[in-house]
C-alpha cells in the first residue's frame, strides 16, 4: 500500500514511548470492551423466543424465567471475573489463568476456545448488525453478505488506527445503544403497566410439547448474552492506573447494564406477545410497537446496527492481544507478537478480519446459523478460567481464601453446567464442528512450538565453530550482454577469483551474438552455454549447479543474478520474473547463496 494512502487510512506512526498515552479511561474502556456483551441484548432474547416459539404460546411463557436464570448467571460470572481482575492485574485471560494453575494443556485448550470465540464474535455481531439494517431497509436483504464483509473491513481499519482512537470512534454508538434501548424498555414498561400487562407468568405443565430439553435449548441460546463478559479481564493492561481498580469498576458497570437491558427487552417481548419472524428482529418489532415508525424507531435501529457491528471491536481488542501472548510463548507464528505503526498488533487484527469475513460468507450472514457455533468456546473458556482461579486460591490459602474459592467455585460450577447444556442441545446444530476444531487448534499450537524449538536447537551456538570460507565459486547468470550484466560481473569479480558466466540457449541468434561479444568484454571469464531443447531456463541452471557441486565440492556456491529495476511499479508487469523463480528454487538447497545485483532504470 502506498505510504500516503496508508497514512490517510490508519494515521501517522506512533513512537514506542507513546504507548502509555494510549491507555483508556473507564468511560472509553466500557465502549471498547463491553460492546460485545451489551450488543447481545439485541439478539439474546430473540434466540430464546426462536427456541421456544415452535412449541406454541405456552412455551413462550417460559422466556421470562429463562431470562431471569441467565441474569443470575451473569451476576455469578461477573463476580468471578471481578476476582480474576484483582488477582491478575497484568491481564488474567483464560489462557494465562488456566496455564498457570491447571497446566499447559488446559491453557492451550482455553486459548483455542478463546480464539474460536473471538472469530465467531465478529461474524455473529456483524451478521446481527446487518439483520438490524435489513429490518429497517428490507431492500438491502439480498445484499447482506456484501454489507457484512464491508462492515468488517471498516472495523479492521478503525482498529488499525490504534486502541485509543478506535475507542473514541466506538464510544458514541455504544452509549447511543444504551440510551435508545433503555428508553425503549422504560416507555415499553409504562405502556405495559397502562395496559395492565404482563400479569403473573403461569408455568405450564412440562409434559406435552413443552419439554425440559426445549427449555434447556432456549437457555443455551439465550446464554449467548454472556459472550464478551470476560473481555475486561483480558485487557486490564490497557486501563489507566490503577489498572485493576478501573477494570473492576468497568466490569460492574457492564454487568449491570447488560442484566437490566436484557431482562427489560425479554419482559417487553413476552408482555407484547412479540414472536420473531424472518426479515425483522425482535428489537425492531418492539421499537415499532413502542415508538411507532418515527424518528425514535430509526434511531433505535441505527444504534442497534452500529453496536452490533462495533461489538466486533471487543474481539479486535482481545484476539490480537491473546495471539501476541501465544506468539511470545512460541505457540503461534512470531509475527503476531509485533506491534504495528499505531502500537496495535496489526497482524492479529488483519488475520481476525480475514477469518471472520470468510466465516460470514460461508454462513451467508445468517445469525441463527452462526449462533450454535458460538457458545461452546465461550463457556469452555469461562469454565477453565474459573477452575484455574479455584486452584489458585486453594494453593495460596491466603486471607479470605475460602470466600474466594466459593465465588470462583460457584462460577466454575455454573459455567460447567451451561457448557454441558450448550453441547447437548446445540451438538447437531453445529456445535460438533467447534468440538472437533478445538483439538485441531491445540495440535497446531504444539506443532508450532516444536518447530520453534527445533529451529532454536539448530541455530544454537552450542558446539559451533567459526566457518572457514576458503575458495568460493561464483556463477553469474547471463541473458543478453548489457549494463546490468556489467554491474553483476563487477560485483562477482570483487568477491571471488573463481567466476563463471552461465547462459541458457533459448534463442540461438541471441546466444550466437553473446558468444561473439563475450571475449571483447570479459576475456578472462569463461562463458558456459547450456542447451535447453524444451526452452526451460530453470531446469538447465539447476542441473548445471548440481554438476558444479560434484566437480567443486565446498560449503558454499554463490549464484549472482543481474536484475534491472524499472522506474515505475507497473513496468514490472512488462518483464519476466525469471530471477525470482531461480531464487525460489535455490532457497531450499543447502549451501546455495543467491545475490541479486540491481541496475536501476530511469524514465
C-alpha angles and dihedrals in degrees: 000000000000112000097240091054091045091051091048092052103040105014135238121321119272121222118238091246089063092066093096090057090058093068118121133235120222096263095053092038090056088059093045100045103025102048091090095052095041093046090060086074085076095061111012094083089045091054090052092051093046089056094047105035097074087067093056138246094314090061093048088062087071092065093089097051088046090052091049090053090051092050089052088051090051090054093049095047094044091052090049092051090047086064091046091054092054093043093050107032089165090062125298106204119165091257094057095041095046095044094048096046108023103030140260098294093052090048093052092047089052091048092050091049092049096048090049091047094049092051092048090045090062093047095045094044094049092044090052090047091052089049089055090051094048091047089061094036107030092181089073094058095097089053097051096117093053090046091050095050091047091052092050089053090052092051090048091054092047091053093047087061091068142271099275095044094047088048091056090049092052099041096079096052092045095053091040089057092048090049097046096043090043089053090046091053094046096047091041092053090049089051091050092048091049090051092046096247149168102034125190112308110245113212109227123215111279090224123092118030096344103078131175088245089059091051091048091049090052090049091050091050094048092045087078082087086083095060111119095020089116094053096094092055089054094051104043093124093065093060121097115255129311081047099180095048094047092046092050093051091048090051091054091050091050096048092047094050092044094051095045097046095043094049091045093053091048092051090051093047092052093041095051093039093238114175122188117250134186114275097019131068128224091247089055092049091049093047090052090049096048103030101025116220097308137108095297091054093054091042089055093048092047092049091046093050092048097049092045090054094040091046083081085071090077088063092044088054095048108029095062091043093051091044090052091053091049089048090051088053091048100247099115132028111300093231086078091066094064125094120224132224093291096048093257128115094260097179092055091049092051094046092050090050093052095045094048092047091052090049091049091052093045092056095038092240091289109153094199091055092052099043095075089058092048112068102049095072092041097056095036090058090044091053096047092046094050093043088051090053090051089053091048095052091043093053095044095044090189130156112319092003094143091059091047091050091049094052097045091038090056089048092050092048093048095048091045090055091047091048090053090048092048094048092047098045099036101037098101093039092063109290088112089070092058091045089056093042096056096063089046089054092050091049089052091050090053093046091052091048092050090049093053091047092052090048091050091049093051093046094047117120090220106125093355124141132205109270118247109222102189117157111356118191117220126205119197115199111219131190110165124356106256143133091280090058090049090056092047093048091049090054093046093051090048093059102037143017091213102076126156126182116216127194130179116224104233097137113033092202094055091042091053091050090049092051091052097048099039098080089051092061105025111019092160097051118079117231116213116196116202121208117232113183091175095047094244120145103187100051096053091046093051091047090051092050090051090053091047089052090057095044096043108027114191143130095267143031119185120211114195117203119196108217130178119210116216120225094236127048093230091055087075088070089063095059134061121252099220092138091058091051092049091049090050092050094049095044092083096046113094116238095015113124120190120201123189116208107198124210110196117219125211129223 
